[in-house]
Amino acid sequence: MPPTFSLPASRTEVVLEEIRRGILTGELRPGQPLVEAELAQRLGVSKTPVREALKVLSNSGLVTFSPYKGASVRVVDAELATAVYDVRLVLEPEAVRRSVGTAAASQGKSSSLDEAAAALKEASAAITARDNAELSLANRRFHRALYLGCGNPLLIDILDDLKDRAALISVAGWEANPGWRKEWNEHKAILAAAKKGDADGAAELVRAHIGDFLERILGVIGD
């Protein structure tokens, strides 16, 4: 078997992750202008990878562009939170129901559930460290692991497309009203239902979990 090599991440990917983490940690504040020259100097790169990274982040919903002001960090408001979580409420419980049902029908050990369990441990460590960015990423991995086996690639793509917006909304909600441990316990209950093969129960727990967070965040963010 020929040796396998791990290609280094491109400069744009590195810059992309640095800016994404800066937004999710609050180091780059909502509404803050993202000036290509300043970011390039700070990250030790040319403006080209910064420009490309900002385009990607605009497509994923973390950055907005204005014809006059240029790029800035997206501001979370009630309209954004409602739109993103409305889609999640409609689609994600069904995706989880199908995924758990498929795993249960196969009667085999699900690697996706192992991934969800690992993400749950990572989330617990992030809570202890009060690392909102890592907690948001761990939560993203947890949810994705649960719906990944739904059998519908388009459904997966739609939910994946929301991941950065959902992460931004989560961080904004935690800053105003920390609910880390409550959400972690809800994730634990969801995973327990999935491991038992209770597809309907897992789906309902996911629905309640998403709906409860939306209700809480709407109570603390502005219009």
WOHU-V669066 format. One record per helix or strand of 3 or more residues. SS is the DSSP state (~ for helix, > for strand). FROM is the first residue (numbers start at 1). TO is the last residue. If there is no record, write none. Layout:
SS|FROM|TO, SS|FROM|TO
This chain:
~|11|25, ~|36|43, ~|47|60, >|63|66, >|70|73, ~|78|106, ~|111|129, ~|132|147, ~|153|161, ~|163|176, ~|180|195, ~|199|218
